[in-house]
Amino acid sequence: MKINWDYIKFTVLILFVGFLFAFSSQRNAQRTLIEKHIVFLDDNNHFITYETVNKLLIQNKVEVTSIAKEILDLNEMEHRLSKNPMISKAEVFVTVDGILGAKIKQRKPIARVAASPPFYLDEEGTAMPLSEVHAARVPIITGITDADYEEILPLLLKIREDEFMNNHIIGIQKESDDELRLFLRVYDFTIEFGKPTEIDKKFQKFKAFYQKTINDNTISAYNLVNLKVNNQVIGTKK
């Protein structure tokens, strides 16, 4: 019987590679982490600190850099981070060179509700607590209830996306007739906005009024601007 040496060599090679892989994997799993690397996936306005994220990464009251990689529970860490009211999404991972990484996406407030206690509305229209480390520069809303969040959300998102309106609108008040009144950062007149409908058209009408009255230096003469009438802007002077 002729021995197939090529087959035997190939089998031995496969077994040897498998042994090296298993040995390497075991050694790698037993290593402890050397450091942590936390990245915020948005701007520098952090509503949660690096120190708070560090604390949330601690496992069973033990600093993670003293824990072997094989006993880390990355899913549990992600779950713990995601439960924080300032965090929208978290991804936790370990690199081959022993670094524990965490990518943090924060919730983004688009308005502050004047309530007791006050809170933010985020871009999903969900209540979000105020941060102890950073205050968002967003419009303040008065007179709304939980049932109003969904209705007012499109207006808030439009304000945030429009640089001009975002720079000028500092307050929104819901009136007893369920219509909205807007307040400006610089000038003391108010805007009767009506229902949060035809938002883009009302924005354009206000911008046209603003530009005209700035050009003829009469903008300070008004105390009320009504955007509710179709194809018109009705300004009431002081």
Secondary structure, DSSP 4 states (H G I P E B T S, - for coil): ----HHHHHHHHHHHHHHHHHHHHHHHHHHSBP-EEEEEESS-S--SS-HHHHHHHH-BTTB-GGGSBGGG--HHHHHHHHHTSTTEEEEEEEE-TTSEEEEEEEE--EEEEE-SSS-EEEETTS-EEPPPSS------EEES--GGGHHHHHHHHHHHHH-HHHHHHEEEEEE-TTS-EEEEESS---EEEEESS-SHHHHHHHHHHHHHHHHHTT-GGGEEEEE--STT--EEEE-
